[in-house]
Amino acid sequence: MAAFSKYLTAKNSSIAGGILLFLYLLKVRIRSDRQNRRTGSSALMLNTEKDGKKDRAAVDKVFFLRLLRILRIMVPRFSAWRCVTTGCLFLIAVMLVARTYCDVWMIQNGTMIESAIIGRTTKDFKRTLFSFIKFMPLVSVLFFFSPLVWGLNELKLRFRERLTKNLYDQYLQGFTYYKMGNLDNRIANADQLLTQDVEKFCNSVVDLYSNLSKPLLDIGLYIFKLTSAIGAQGPAIMMAYLLISGLFLTRLRRPIGKMTVTEQRFEGEYRYVNSRLITNSEEVAFYNGNLREKQIIHATFKKLVDHLHNFIFFRFSMGFVDSMIAKYVATVVGYLVVSRPFLNLAHPRHLNSTHSELLEDYYQSGRMLLRMSQALGRIVLAGREMTRLSGFTSRINEIMNVLNELNSGKYERTMVSQQERESDPAQKIILVPGAGQIINRDNIIKFDHTPLATPNGDLLIRDLNFEVKSGTNVLVCGPNGCGKSSLFRVLGELWPLFGGQLTKPERGKLFYVPQRPYMTLGSLRDQVIYPDTHEEQMQKGISDQVLKEYLNNVQLGHILDREGSWDAVQDWMDVLSGGEKQRMAMARLFYHKPQFAILDECTSAVSVDVEDYIYSHCRKVGITLFTVSHRKSLWKHHEFYLHMDGRGNYEFNPITEETVEFGS
């Protein structure tokens, strides 16, 4: 006996030592992974301090507040009973309650059948068996052909639909989609957040709702039944075990939330480098940069794979601990609890019970307690999903906060340091985004003591002053990087105003035509009237015949003849040549007839005679032009020129014969 005790002691010591060694290796692996992420270089990642803030994801008060905020969007008011989302929630709750009661009924009925068999009472056996057979169709429907599956899938889709619409309403409000990618650098992969992360979040919420609701209902019902059978102490012990084990496992699972956030960010970076290669494939091909791009993609993919390896290892480790605590130890506790009234010979419940009654009572209580312990185990395991959900919740909450701030005019971006500005005494100026004032007035553009700066605070022109009234075309010239595009972005209210006053028409009365015009998805008509719809075209009283005249004016009438209909749909980015796309953009300009138009090298692929007609027609219909071009033939169509030298200086003067000769 003593030898056997020594053997058990030695065996337990070796097991404990093995577990300690396992946990130590786990800690070393995670610490090594963190160190690699800190020292690893990546142009796509933000600074370490911001990453630390983003990665904060745990099951705590902050998580529940974030989750409640998002649920208010996905779940309508419960008074709206006609809403399908509310109906799905109600259906799922009813089905879960029904299944719980079916579980209890099957336990009780099955125990009665077994008791009749053991007691050799044919009459009771036939009665209980017939009762079991009678209700089996209903039980089969609830368990195997249950509307629960339909309700869960429909709820996932409804949640995703409501949340996606809400986010896109904010994302596509004004120029927020532009600001997120060009002014704010907190979110690098908006597409990842708006698509995959939203879907995973909604699926995780619904799965958690299902996985928690059923066990909680089971526990409540089984506690009520068991209290009358074995007393309140047994269920109380099980609940205490649930609380202690839940707190312990929640503490161990805390890294899962942060690792989920990191996983989604790495997935976004991996998608970004692939989409970037597709977008810039022509330039990469000209540079023969396939090997360099492969290195970038492999490096980004390696970061993702290394992280997933560590994540798999951590989840494997937690699976071992979860199984021990939530299944095996919970079963042992269940046996200890259910055995108390039976092994205690002085217990009043079984003083006068027969063997058959003891057996029936044990089977019924034992099975209920077993189901209760299984329900407790599912709740403990659901904590793992809740920890992962905290990661998705953090991601969704992040984009919601950024969207709200961008729509309120706030953005965060790495600014040019004050020391860099002070190195040049001429640039000692405090730049505050949004400090300038925009005044909306028709038929005039006026910069009044306005600094021209990039969103990160890089000052291009200290004090910009000029005024242009309708009917006065301006030619904008200067070297690359001098601020021409920056000027137009400020005019279009894409970039913030850092000071002074800008007087200009409203956004809809200013039109921009780039060198590479955007062709939308849709019909031939959509290319001319973009961003209007066909209904808006009709409301303006512009017929298709007028649209055809616009195409004829820019020598694109043959496209309508070739396609045969305004409703023809093509991939217009590929179907139209570079020159045709530029002329299509000019037809679009004639359709909208704005007060001012910015032409940014938009006739570089157009012949001189078509270009002359375009500029003459713009003057005829009253469109005032800001033109960026190096063509000498365009000077005659403008009255003023704005020249920027790229060193912070500019000239705004009328165009004279001497100016044209100098420009030539």
C-alpha positions as CSV (number, residue, x, y, z in Angstrom):
1,M,0.0,0.0,0.0
2,A,2.8,2.4,0.9
3,A,4.6,1.5,-2.4
4,F,1.4,2.2,-4.3
5,S,1.1,5.6,-2.5
6,K,4.6,6.5,-3.5
7,Y,3.9,5.5,-7.1
8,L,0.9,7.8,-7.2
9,T,2.9,10.6,-5.6
10,A,5.7,10.2,-8.1
11,K,3.1,9.9,-11.0
12,N,1.3,13.0,-9.9
13,S,4.6,14.9,-9.5
14,S,5.6,13.9,-13.1
15,I,2.2,15.0,-14.4
16,A,2.4,18.3,-12.6
17,G,5.9,18.8,-13.8
18,G,4.8,18.1,-17.4
19,I,2.0,20.6,-17.1
20,L,4.3,23.3,-15.7
21,L,6.8,22.6,-18.5
22,F,4.0,22.8,-21.1
23,L,2.8,26.2,-19.7
24,Y,6.4,27.5,-19.6
25,L,6.9,26.6,-23.3
26,L,3.6,28.2,-24.1
27,K,4.7,31.4,-22.4
28,V,8.1,31.4,-24.1
29,R,6.5,30.8,-27.5
30,I,4.0,33.7,-27.1
31,R,6.8,36.0,-25.8
32,S,9.0,35.1,-28.8
33,D,6.1,35.8,-31.2
34,R,5.6,39.3,-29.6
35,Q,9.3,40.1,-29.8
36,N,9.3,39.1,-33.5
37,R,6.3,41.3,-34.2
38,R,8.0,44.2,-32.4
39,T,11.3,43.9,-34.3
40,G,9.8,42.9,-37.7
41,S,9.7,45.7,-40.3
42,S,6.6,46.4,-42.3
43,A,5.7,49.4,-44.3
44,L,2.0,48.5,-43.9
45,M,1.9,48.5,-40.1
46,L,1.3,51.5,-37.9
47,N,3.7,52.4,-35.1
48,T,3.9,50.0,-32.1
49,E,2.2,52.3,-29.7
50,K,-0.9,52.6,-31.9
51,D,-0.9,48.8,-32.5
52,G,-1.0,48.3,-28.7
53,K,-4.1,50.4,-28.5
54,K,-5.8,48.7,-31.3
55,D,-5.0,45.2,-30.0
56,R,-6.8,45.8,-26.7
57,A,-9.5,43.2,-26.8
58,A,-10.6,41.2,-23.7
59,V,-13.9,40.1,-22.1
60,D,-14.3,43.0,-19.7
61,K,-16.6,46.0,-19.1
62,V,-15.3,47.7,-22.2
63,F,-16.1,44.7,-24.4
64,F,-19.7,44.5,-23.1
65,L,-20.2,48.3,-23.7
66,R,-18.9,47.9,-27.2
67,L,-21.0,44.9,-27.9
68,L,-24.2,46.7,-26.6
69,R,-23.5,49.6,-28.8
70,I,-23.3,47.4,-31.9
71,L,-26.3,45.3,-30.9
72,R,-28.4,48.5,-30.8
73,I,-27.7,48.8,-34.5
74,M,-28.3,45.2,-35.4
75,V,-31.4,44.6,-33.2
76,P,-34.4,46.9,-33.7
77,R,-36.7,47.9,-30.9
78,F,-38.6,45.0,-29.6
79,S,-41.9,46.9,-30.0
80,A,-41.4,46.5,-33.8
81,W,-42.9,43.0,-33.8
82,R,-43.3,43.1,-37.6
83,C,-39.5,43.2,-38.0
84,V,-38.1,39.9,-39.3
85,T,-35.0,40.3,-37.0
86,T,-37.2,40.5,-33.9
87,G,-39.2,37.6,-35.2
88,C,-36.1,35.5,-35.6
89,L,-34.9,36.3,-32.1
90,F,-38.3,35.3,-30.7
91,L,-38.4,32.1,-32.8
92,I,-35.0,31.0,-31.6
93,A,-35.9,31.6,-28.0
94,V,-39.1,29.6,-28.3
95,M,-37.3,26.7,-30.1
96,L,-34.6,26.7,-27.4
97,V,-37.2,26.5,-24.6
98,A,-39.1,23.8,-26.4
99,R,-36.0,21.7,-26.9
100,T,-35.1,22.1,-23.2
101,Y,-38.5,20.8,-22.2
102,C,-38.2,18.0,-24.7
103,D,-34.9,17.0,-23.0
104,V,-36.5,16.9,-19.6
105,W,-39.5,14.9,-21.0
106,M,-37.3,12.4,-22.7
107,I,-35.2,11.9,-19.5
108,Q,-38.3,11.3,-17.4
109,N,-40.1,9.1,-19.9
110,G,-36.9,7.1,-20.7
111,T,-36.4,6.5,-17.0
112,M,-40.0,5.3,-16.5
113,I,-39.5,2.9,-19.5
114,E,-36.3,1.5,-18.0
115,S,-37.9,1.2,-14.5
116,A,-40.9,-0.7,-16.0
117,I,-38.5,-3.1,-17.7
118,I,-36.5,-3.7,-14.6
119,G,-39.7,-4.1,-12.5
120,R,-41.1,-6.5,-15.1
121,T,-44.4,-4.7,-15.3
122,T,-45.7,-5.2,-18.8
123,K,-48.7,-2.8,-18.4
124,D,-46.4,0.1,-17.3
125,F,-43.9,-0.7,-20.1
126,K,-46.6,-0.6,-22.8
127,R,-48.1,2.6,-21.5
128,T,-44.8,4.5,-21.2
129,L,-43.5,3.2,-24.5
130,F,-46.8,4.2,-26.3
131,S,-46.5,7.7,-24.8
132,F,-42.9,7.9,-26.0
133,I,-43.8,6.8,-29.5
134,K,-46.8,9.2,-29.6
135,F,-44.6,12.3,-29.0
136,M,-41.6,11.2,-31.1
137,P,-42.8,13.0,-34.3
138,L,-42.9,16.3,-32.4
139,V,-39.5,15.6,-30.8
140,S,-38.1,14.7,-34.2
141,V,-39.3,17.9,-35.7
142,L,-37.8,20.0,-32.9
143,F,-34.4,18.2,-33.0
144,F,-33.8,17.1,-36.5
145,F,-36.0,19.3,-38.8
146,S,-36.0,22.2,-36.4
147,P,-36.8,25.8,-37.5
148,L,-34.0,26.7,-35.2
149,V,-31.4,26.2,-38.0
150,W,-33.4,28.4,-40.3
151,G,-33.8,31.0,-37.6
152,L,-30.1,31.1,-36.8
153,N,-29.0,31.4,-40.4
154,E,-31.6,34.1,-41.1
155,L,-30.6,36.0,-38.0
156,K,-26.9,36.0,-39.1
157,L,-27.9,37.4,-42.5
158,R,-30.2,40.0,-40.9
159,F,-27.6,41.1,-38.5
160,R,-25.0,41.4,-41.3
161,E,-27.5,43.3,-43.5
162,R,-28.3,45.9,-40.8
163,L,-24.7,46.4,-39.6
164,T,-23.3,46.6,-43.2
165,K,-25.9,49.2,-44.2
166,N,-25.2,51.3,-41.1
167,L,-21.5,51.2,-41.7
168,Y,-21.8,52.0,-45.4
169,D,-24.2,54.9,-44.7
170,Q,-21.4,56.5,-42.7
171,Y,-18.6,55.3,-45.0
172,L,-20.2,56.8,-48.1
173,Q,-21.4,60.0,-46.4
174,G,-19.8,62.9,-48.1
175,F,-16.1,62.1,-48.7
176,T,-15.6,59.9,-45.7
177,Y,-14.4,57.0,-47.9
178,Y,-11.7,59.3,-49.3
179,K,-10.7,60.7,-46.0
180,M,-10.3,57.2,-44.4
181,G,-7.7,56.2,-47.0
182,N,-6.0,59.6,-47.6
183,L,-6.4,61.8,-44.5
184,D,-6.6,59.3,-41.7
185,N,-4.1,56.5,-41.1
186,R,-5.7,54.6,-38.3
187,I,-7.4,52.0,-40.6
188,A,-5.4,50.6,-43.5
189,N,-7.8,48.0,-44.7
190,A,-11.4,49.3,-44.7
191,D,-12.5,46.7,-47.2
192,Q,-11.4,43.9,-44.8
193,L,-13.4,45.5,-41.9
194,L,-16.5,46.2,-44.0
195,T,-16.7,42.7,-45.5
196,Q,-15.0,39.8,-43.8
197,D,-14.9,41.2,-40.2
198,V,-18.6,42.2,-40.3
199,E,-19.5,38.8,-41.5
200,K,-17.4,37.0,-38.9
201,F,-18.7,39.3,-36.1
202,C,-22.3,38.6,-37.0
203,N,-21.8,34.9,-37.2
204,S,-19.9,34.9,-33.9
205,V,-22.7,36.9,-32.1
206,V,-25.5,34.6,-33.3
207,D,-23.5,31.5,-32.5
208,L,-22.7,32.8,-29.0
209,Y,-26.4,33.7,-28.5
210,S,-27.4,30.1,-29.5
211,N,-24.6,28.4,-27.5
212,L,-25.4,30.4,-24.4
213,S,-29.2,30.5,-24.4
214,K,-29.7,26.7,-24.5
215,P,-27.3,25.9,-21.7
216,L,-28.7,28.7,-19.5
217,L,-32.2,27.5,-20.0
218,D,-31.1,23.9,-19.3
219,I,-29.4,25.0,-16.1
220,G,-32.4,27.0,-14.9
221,L,-34.8,24.1,-15.5
222,Y,-32.5,21.4,-14.2
223,I,-31.8,23.4,-11.0
224,F,-35.5,23.6,-10.4
225,K,-36.0,19.8,-11.0
226,L,-32.9,18.7,-9.1
227,T,-33.6,20.9,-6.1
228,S,-36.8,18.9,-5.5
229,A,-34.9,15.6,-6.0
230,I,-31.5,15.9,-4.3
231,G,-31.8,19.3,-2.5
232,A,-30.5,22.7,-3.3
233,Q,-26.9,22.0,-2.2
234,G,-26.0,19.9,-5.2
235,P,-27.0,22.5,-7.9
236,A,-25.4,25.2,-5.7
237,I,-22.1,23.3,-5.8
238,M,-22.3,22.9,-9.6
239,M,-23.0,26.7,-10.0
240,A,-20.0,27.5,-7.7
241,Y,-17.9,25.3,-9.9
242,L,-19.1,27.1,-13.0
243,L,-18.2,30.5,-11.5
244,I,-14.8,29.5,-10.4
245,S,-13.8,27.6,-13.5
246,G,-15.3,30.3,-15.7
247,L,-13.2,33.0,-14.1
248,F,-10.1,30.9,-14.3
249,L,-10.5,30.0,-18.0
250,T,-11.5,33.6,-18.8
251,R,-8.2,34.7,-17.3
252,L,-6.2,32.2,-19.4
253,R,-8.1,33.1,-22.6
254,R,-7.3,36.8,-22.5
255,P,-4.7,36.6,-25.3
256,I,-7.2,35.2,-27.7
257,G,-9.0,38.6,-28.2
258,K,-5.7,40.4,-29.0
259,M,-4.5,37.5,-31.3
260,T,-7.8,37.7,-33.2
261,V,-7.4,41.4,-33.8
262,T,-3.8,40.8,-35.0
263,E,-5.0,37.9,-37.2
264,Q,-7.6,40.1,-39.0
265,R,-5.1,42.9,-39.5
266,F,-2.5,40.6,-41.0
267,E,-5.3,39.1,-43.2
268,G,-6.1,42.6,-44.3
269,E,-2.5,43.4,-45.1
270,Y,-2.2,40.2,-47.1
271,R,-5.3,41.1,-49.2
272,Y,-4.0,44.6,-49.6
273,V,-0.7,43.7,-51.2
274,N,-2.4,41.3,-53.6
275,S,-5.0,43.9,-54.7
276,R,-2.2,46.5,-55.0
277,L,-0.4,44.2,-57.4
278,I,-3.5,43.8,-59.5
279,T,-4.2,47.6,-59.5
280,N,-0.6,48.4,-60.5
281,S,0.2,45.4,-62.6
282,E,1.1,47.4,-65.7
283,E,3.6,49.6,-63.9
284,V,5.1,46.5,-62.2
285,A,5.4,44.7,-65.5
286,F,7.2,47.7,-67.2
287,Y,9.6,47.8,-64.3
288,N,10.0,44.0,-64.4
289,G,9.3,44.0,-60.7
290,N,7.8,40.6,-60.3
291,L,10.6,39.3,-58.1
292,R,10.4,42.2,-55.8
293,E,6.6,42.0,-55.5
294,K,6.9,38.3,-54.8
295,Q,9.3,39.1,-51.9
296,I,6.7,41.6,-50.5
297,I,3.8,39.2,-50.8
298,H,5.8,36.3,-49.3
299,A,7.0,38.5,-46.4
300,T,3.4,39.6,-45.7
301,F,2.1,36.1,-46.0
302,K,4.9,34.8,-43.7
303,K,3.8,37.2,-41.0
304,L,0.3,35.9,-41.3
305,V,1.4,32.2,-41.3
306,D,3.7,32.7,-38.3
307,H,0.9,34.3,-36.3
308,L,-1.6,31.6,-37.3
309,H,1.0,29.0,-36.2
310,N,1.2,30.6,-32.8
311,F,-2.6,31.0,-32.6
312,I,-3.1,27.3,-33.4
313,F,-0.6,26.3,-30.8
314,F,-2.3,28.6,-28.2
315,R,-5.8,27.3,-29.0
316,F,-4.5,23.7,-28.9
317,S,-3.1,24.4,-25.4
318,M,-6.4,26.0,-24.3
319,G,-8.3,23.1,-25.8
320,F,-6.4,20.8,-23.5
321,V,-7.2,22.9,-20.4
322,D,-10.8,23.5,-21.5
323,S,-11.5,19.8,-21.9
324,M,-10.0,19.0,-18.5
325,I,-12.0,21.7,-16.7
326,A,-15.2,21.9,-18.7
327,K,-15.8,18.2,-19.4
328,Y,-13.9,15.8,-17.2
329,V,-13.6,17.7,-13.9
330,A,-17.2,18.9,-14.3
331,T,-18.3,15.2,-14.8
332,V,-16.4,14.2,-11.6
333,V,-18.1,17.0,-9.7
334,G,-21.4,15.8,-11.0
335,Y,-20.8,12.3,-9.8
336,L,-19.9,13.6,-6.4
337,V,-23.0,15.7,-6.1
338,V,-25.5,13.0,-7.3
339,S,-24.0,10.3,-5.1
340,R,-24.5,12.2,-1.8
341,P,-28.2,11.3,-1.2
342,F,-27.6,7.7,-2.2
343,L,-24.4,6.9,-0.4
344,N,-25.6,8.6,2.8
345,L,-27.7,5.8,4.3
346,A,-29.2,8.2,6.8
347,H,-30.6,10.5,4.1
348,P,-34.4,10.8,4.7
349,R,-35.2,10.6,1.0
350,H,-34.3,7.0,0.6
351,L,-34.9,5.5,4.0
352,N,-37.9,3.5,2.8
353,S,-37.2,3.3,-0.9
354,T,-37.2,0.0,-2.8
355,H,-34.4,-1.0,-5.1
356,S,-36.5,-0.1,-8.1
357,E,-37.4,3.3,-6.7
358,L,-33.7,4.0,-5.9
359,L,-32.7,3.0,-9.4
360,E,-35.4,5.2,-11.0
361,D,-34.5,8.1,-8.8
362,Y,-30.8,7.7,-9.5
363,Y,-31.2,7.5,-13.3
364,Q,-33.5,10.5,-13.4
365,S,-31.4,12.6,-11.1
366,G,-28.1,11.4,-12.6
367,R,-29.2,12.1,-16.1
368,M,-30.5,15.6,-15.2
369,L,-27.3,16.3,-13.4
370,L,-25.3,15.0,-16.3
371,R,-27.2,17.3,-18.7
372,M,-26.7,20.1,-16.3
373,S,-22.9,19.5,-16.1
374,Q,-22.8,19.3,-19.9
375,A,-24.7,22.6,-20.0
376,L,-22.2,24.1,-17.6
377,G,-19.3,22.8,-19.7
378,R,-20.9,24.4,-22.8
379,I,-21.1,27.7,-21.0
380,V,-17.5,27.4,-20.0
381,L,-16.5,26.6,-23.5
382,A,-18.6,29.4,-24.8
383,G,-16.3,31.8,-23.0
384,R,-13.7,30.9,-25.5
385,E,-15.9,32.0,-28.3
386,M,-16.7,35.2,-26.3
387,T,-13.0,36.0,-26.1
388,R,-12.7,35.6,-29.9
389,L,-15.8,37.7,-30.3
390,S,-14.1,40.4,-28.3
391,G,-11.5,40.7,-31.0
392,F,-14.1,41.1,-33.7
393,T,-16.0,43.6,-31.5
394,S,-12.9,45.6,-31.1
395,R,-12.4,45.8,-34.9
396,I,-16.0,46.8,-35.6
397,N,-15.9,49.4,-32.8
398,E,-12.7,50.8,-34.2
399,I,-14.2,51.5,-37.6
400,M,-17.4,52.9,-36.1
401,N,-15.3,55.4,-34.0
402,V,-13.2,56.4,-37.0
403,L,-16.2,56.9,-39.2
404,N,-18.0,59.0,-36.6
405,E,-14.9,61.2,-36.1
406,L,-14.3,61.6,-39.8
407,N,-17.9,62.6,-40.4
408,S,-17.6,65.2,-37.6
409,G,-14.5,66.6,-39.3
410,K,-11.8,65.0,-37.1
411,Y,-9.0,62.9,-38.4
412,E,-5.7,61.5,-37.0
413,R,-2.5,61.4,-39.1
414,T,1.2,61.4,-38.5
415,M,2.1,65.1,-38.8
416,V,5.3,66.7,-40.0
417,S,7.3,67.4,-36.8
418,Q,7.6,70.9,-35.4
419,Q,11.4,70.6,-35.6
420,E,11.2,70.0,-39.3
421,R,9.1,73.2,-39.7
422,E,11.4,75.3,-37.5
423,S,14.4,74.2,-39.5
424,D,13.1,76.7,-42.1
425,P,12.4,80.1,-40.4
426,A,10.1,81.0,-43.3
427,Q,7.7,78.2,-42.3
428,K,7.2,79.0,-38.6
429,I,3.4,78.6,-38.7
430,I,1.1,76.6,-36.6
431,L,-1.1,74.4,-38.8
432,V,-4.4,73.2,-37.3
433,P,-6.6,71.1,-39.6
434,G,-10.0,72.7,-40.1
435,A,-8.9,76.1,-38.8
436,G,-9.8,77.8,-42.0
437,Q,-13.3,79.0,-43.0
438,I,-15.1,78.0,-46.2
439,I,-17.8,80.4,-47.5
440,N,-20.2,79.2,-50.2
441,R,-20.9,81.8,-52.8
442,D,-21.8,81.4,-56.5
443,N,-19.6,82.4,-59.4
444,I,-16.4,83.1,-57.5
445,I,-13.3,81.3,-56.1
446,K,-11.2,83.3,-53.7
447,F,-8.3,82.3,-51.5
448,D,-7.8,84.8,-48.8
449,H,-4.6,84.4,-46.7
450,T,-4.9,80.6,-47.0
451,P,-1.9,78.3,-46.3
452,L,-1.7,75.4,-48.7
453,A,-0.6,72.3,-46.9
454,T,-1.0,68.5,-47.1
455,P,-3.1,66.6,-44.5
456,N,0.1,65.6,-42.6
457,G,1.0,69.3,-42.1
458,D,3.6,69.6,-44.9
459,L,3.4,73.3,-45.9
460,L,3.5,74.0,-49.6
461,I,2.5,77.7,-49.8
462,R,2.5,79.8,-46.7
463,D,0.0,82.5,-47.8
464,L,-2.2,82.0,-50.9
465,N,-4.2,85.0,-52.2
466,F,-6.1,85.2,-55.5
467,E,-9.6,85.6,-56.8
468,V,-11.3,84.2,-59.9
469,K,-14.8,85.1,-61.1
470,S,-16.9,83.2,-63.5
471,G,-15.9,83.7,-67.1
472,T,-12.2,83.9,-66.3
473,N,-10.3,80.8,-67.2
474,V,-7.0,80.0,-65.3
475,L,-4.1,78.0,-66.4
476,V,-2.3,76.3,-63.5
477,C,1.3,75.3,-64.1
478,G,4.5,74.4,-62.3
479,P,6.8,71.4,-61.7
480,N,5.6,68.1,-60.2
481,G,5.0,68.3,-56.5
482,C,4.5,72.1,-56.4
483,G,1.0,71.9,-55.1
484,K,-1.3,71.8,-58.2
485,S,-3.2,68.7,-57.1
486,S,-3.2,69.9,-53.5
487,L,-4.9,73.1,-54.6
488,F,-7.7,71.2,-56.3
489,R,-8.2,68.9,-53.3
490,V,-8.7,71.9,-51.1
491,L,-11.1,73.3,-53.6
492,G,-13.0,70.1,-53.7
493,E,-13.0,70.0,-49.8
494,L,-11.2,66.7,-49.9
495,W,-8.4,68.2,-47.8
496,P,-8.8,70.3,-44.7
497,L,-8.3,74.1,-44.7
498,F,-5.5,75.1,-42.3
499,G,-6.3,78.8,-42.1
500,G,-7.7,81.9,-43.8
501,Q,-10.9,81.9,-45.9
502,L,-11.9,80.1,-49.0
503,T,-14.9,81.5,-50.9
504,K,-16.2,79.0,-53.5
505,P,-19.5,77.6,-54.9
506,E,-21.0,74.5,-53.2
507,R,-19.5,71.1,-54.0
508,G,-22.1,70.2,-56.7
509,K,-21.2,73.3,-58.7
510,L,-17.5,72.4,-59.0
511,F,-16.5,69.5,-61.3
512,Y,-13.2,67.7,-61.6
513,V,-12.0,65.9,-64.8
514,P,-8.8,63.9,-64.2
515,Q,-6.3,62.6,-66.7
516,R,-7.5,59.1,-66.3
517,P,-11.3,59.5,-66.0
518,Y,-13.4,57.0,-63.9
519,M,-15.8,54.8,-65.8
520,T,-18.5,53.4,-63.6
521,L,-20.1,50.0,-63.7
522,G,-23.3,50.2,-65.7
523,S,-24.7,51.2,-69.1
524,L,-23.4,53.6,-71.7
525,R,-25.9,56.2,-70.4
526,D,-24.4,55.9,-67.0
527,Q,-21.0,56.9,-68.3
528,V,-22.3,60.3,-69.5
529,I,-24.6,61.2,-66.6
530,Y,-22.4,59.8,-63.7
531,P,-23.0,60.2,-60.8
532,D,-26.7,60.8,-61.7
533,T,-29.2,58.0,-62.2
534,H,-31.6,57.7,-65.1
535,E,-34.4,59.0,-62.9
536,E,-32.3,62.1,-61.9
537,Q,-31.6,62.7,-65.6
538,M,-35.3,62.6,-66.4
539,Q,-36.0,65.0,-63.5
540,K,-33.5,67.5,-65.0
541,G,-35.4,67.3,-68.3
542,I,-32.4,66.1,-70.3
543,S,-33.4,63.6,-73.0
544,D,-31.3,60.9,-74.5
545,Q,-31.2,62.9,-77.7
546,V,-29.4,65.7,-75.8
547,L,-27.0,63.1,-74.5
548,K,-26.3,62.0,-78.1
549,E,-25.5,65.6,-79.0
550,Y,-22.9,65.6,-76.2
551,L,-21.3,62.5,-77.6
552,N,-21.3,63.9,-81.1
553,N,-19.7,67.1,-79.8
554,V,-16.7,65.2,-78.6
555,Q,-16.7,62.8,-81.6
556,L,-18.0,59.8,-79.7
557,G,-21.3,59.3,-81.6
558,H,-20.0,56.2,-83.2
559,I,-20.0,54.4,-79.8
560,L,-23.7,54.7,-79.5
561,D,-24.1,53.5,-83.1
562,R,-21.8,50.6,-82.4
563,E,-23.5,49.5,-79.1
564,G,-27.0,50.2,-80.5
565,S,-28.6,51.3,-77.2
566,W,-28.0,53.6,-74.2
567,D,-28.7,50.6,-72.0
568,A,-25.8,48.6,-73.4
569,V,-23.5,47.3,-70.5
570,Q,-19.8,46.8,-71.0
571,D,-16.6,46.9,-69.0
572,W,-16.0,50.5,-70.2
573,M,-12.6,50.8,-68.6
574,D,-11.4,48.2,-71.1
575,V,-13.7,48.9,-74.0
576,L,-12.8,52.6,-74.3
577,S,-9.4,53.8,-75.3
578,G,-7.5,56.5,-73.3
579,G,-8.6,59.2,-75.6
580,E,-12.2,58.0,-75.7
581,K,-12.4,58.0,-71.9
582,Q,-11.1,61.5,-71.8
583,R,-13.7,62.6,-74.3
584,M,-16.4,60.7,-72.4
585,A,-15.4,62.7,-69.3
586,M,-15.8,65.9,-71.3
587,A,-19.3,64.8,-72.4
588,R,-20.0,64.2,-68.8
589,L,-18.9,67.8,-68.0
590,F,-21.3,69.2,-70.6
591,Y,-24.1,67.2,-69.1
592,H,-23.6,68.6,-65.6
593,K,-22.7,72.2,-66.6
594,P,-21.0,73.2,-63.4
595,Q,-20.0,76.8,-62.6
596,F,-16.3,75.8,-62.4
597,A,-14.4,72.8,-63.7
598,I,-10.9,71.6,-63.0
599,L,-9.3,70.0,-66.0
600,D,-6.2,68.0,-64.8
601,E,-4.3,67.0,-68.0
602,C,-7.7,65.7,-69.2
603,T,-7.0,66.3,-72.9
604,S,-3.6,64.8,-73.2
605,A,-4.9,62.0,-75.4
606,V,-7.2,64.2,-77.5
607,S,-6.4,65.8,-80.8
608,V,-5.9,69.6,-81.0
609,D,-9.1,70.2,-83.0
610,V,-11.3,68.3,-80.6
611,E,-9.5,70.1,-77.7
612,D,-10.2,73.5,-79.2
613,Y,-13.9,72.6,-79.6
614,I,-14.2,71.5,-76.0
615,Y,-12.7,74.7,-74.6
616,S,-14.8,76.8,-76.9
617,H,-18.0,74.9,-75.9
618,C,-17.2,75.3,-72.2
619,R,-16.9,79.1,-72.7
620,K,-20.1,79.1,-74.7
621,V,-22.2,77.3,-71.9
622,G,-20.6,79.3,-69.1
623,I,-18.2,76.8,-67.5
624,T,-15.2,78.5,-66.0
625,L,-12.0,76.4,-66.2
626,F,-9.0,75.7,-64.0
627,T,-6.6,73.8,-66.4
628,V,-3.5,71.9,-65.6
629,S,-1.7,71.3,-68.9
630,H,1.7,71.8,-70.6
631,R,0.2,72.2,-74.1
632,K,1.1,75.5,-75.7
633,S,-2.1,75.5,-77.7
634,L,-4.2,76.0,-74.5
635,W,-2.8,79.4,-73.4
636,K,-5.2,81.2,-75.8
637,H,-8.2,79.8,-74.0
638,H,-7.2,81.3,-70.6
639,E,-7.1,84.8,-69.2
640,F,-4.9,84.2,-66.1
641,Y,-2.1,81.8,-65.1
642,L,-1.2,80.5,-61.7
643,H,2.4,79.4,-61.5
644,M,3.9,77.5,-58.5
645,D,7.6,77.0,-58.3
646,G,7.6,74.1,-55.8
647,R,9.6,76.1,-53.2
648,G,6.6,77.9,-51.6
649,N,6.3,80.7,-54.1
650,Y,3.6,81.4,-56.7
651,E,2.5,83.9,-59.3
652,F,-1.0,84.8,-60.3
653,N,-1.0,87.2,-63.3
654,P,-3.0,87.9,-66.4
655,I,-1.9,86.2,-69.6
656,T,-0.5,88.6,-72.2
657,E,1.1,88.2,-75.5
658,E,4.5,88.4,-73.8
659,T,3.4,85.6,-71.4
660,V,2.3,83.4,-74.3
661,E,5.6,83.9,-76.0
662,F,7.5,83.2,-72.8
663,G,5.4,80.1,-72.3
664,S,6.1,79.0,-75.8
